[in-house]
Amino acid sequence: MRPNAGLRIRPVSADQEHPEQSFTEAAQAVLARALAEGATVLMIVWEDPSGKVTGVSVPSSGALLRGLIEALAETLAPEDRDAE
């Protein structure tokens, strides 16, 4: 059995319910939601058990990936941008 294969998470859905899902089910649900909402660009970033962080974008583009990361940072921590 793979490490963390039985990992359970509790993602918060848009309606604030807390259904218990496997990590795979939660990731598939997020992707399905993005596609259903008409996503034109996707970015996924993950950390493996060793701590290595990897990011990719669809369509594949280093500049796009950097831009999405900056947009995400502005969304998650807008006060950091205001200090500049």
C-alpha positions in Angstrom: 0.0 0.0 0.0 1.3 3.5 -0.9 2.0 6.0 1.9 -1.0 8.2 2.6 -3.2 6.0 0.4 -5.9 6.0 3.1 -5.6 9.7 3.7 -8.9 11.4 4.3 -9.6 15.1 4.0 -12.5 17.4 4.7 -12.7 20.0 2.0 -15.1 22.9 2.5 -17.6 23.1 -0.4 -19.3 26.2 -1.7 -22.3 25.5 0.4 -20.1 25.2 3.5 -20.8 21.5 4.0 -17.9 19.3 5.2 -18.2 16.0 3.4 -15.5 13.5 4.0 -13.7 12.6 0.8 -10.6 10.8 -0.2 -7.8 13.0 -1.5 -8.4 11.7 -5.0 -12.2 12.4 -4.8 -11.6 15.9 -3.6 -9.0 16.6 -6.3 -11.3 15.3 -9.0 -14.2 17.4 -7.7 -12.1 20.5 -7.8 -11.1 19.8 -11.4 -14.7 19.0 -12.4 -15.8 22.3 -10.8 -13.2 24.3 -12.7 -14.1 22.8 -16.0 -17.8 23.2 -15.3 -17.3 26.9 -14.6 -15.5 27.3 -18.0 -11.9 27.5 -16.9 -9.7 28.7 -19.7 -6.4 28.3 -17.8 -5.6 25.8 -15.1 -2.7 25.6 -12.7 -1.9 22.8 -10.3 0.8 22.9 -7.7 1.6 19.9 -5.5 4.1 18.9 -2.8 5.3 15.4 -2.7 6.2 13.5 0.5 9.8 14.6 0.3 8.7 18.3 0.3 9.5 19.0 -3.4 7.0 21.5 -4.8 6.0 21.2 -8.5 3.7 23.4 -10.6 2.3 23.1 -14.1 -0.2 25.0 -16.1 -2.6 24.2 -18.9 -1.9 25.5 -21.5 1.8 24.9 -20.7 3.7 28.1 -20.3 6.3 29.2 -17.8 5.2 32.8 -18.1 1.6 31.8 -17.6 2.5 29.8 -14.5 4.4 32.7 -13.0 1.5 35.0 -13.8 -1.0 32.7 -12.2 1.1 32.4 -9.1 1.3 36.2 -8.8 -2.5 36.5 -9.3 -3.1 33.8 -6.6 -0.8 35.7 -4.2 -2.7 38.9 -4.8 -6.0 37.1 -4.2 -4.8 35.4 -1.0 -2.8 38.2 0.5 -3.8 41.5 -1.0 -2.4 43.5 1.9 1.1 42.4 0.9 0.7 44.1 -2.5 -0.6 47.3 -0.8 2.6 47.7 1.2 4.6 48.1 -2.0 
